[in-house]
C-alpha cells in the first residue's frame, strides 16, 4: 500500500467515504478481499483471497 496519487490506469473508487486507487494489474487478485480491523490481533487484516498468492 502507498499514499501516492492515483495513476492514469488505476481504478479509483470511494469506499465508505475513502478514495481508493487500485492498480489495474492487481484488480483480479483483490476483487474479493475484505480489509478489516481485528481487535483480537490489534491490527488490520485482509481476508477472502483464495488464490495461490499475490
Secondary structure, DSSP 4 states (H G I P E B T S, - for coil): ---PPPPTT-EEEEETTEEEEE-TTTHHHHTT-EEEEETTTTEEEEE---SS--
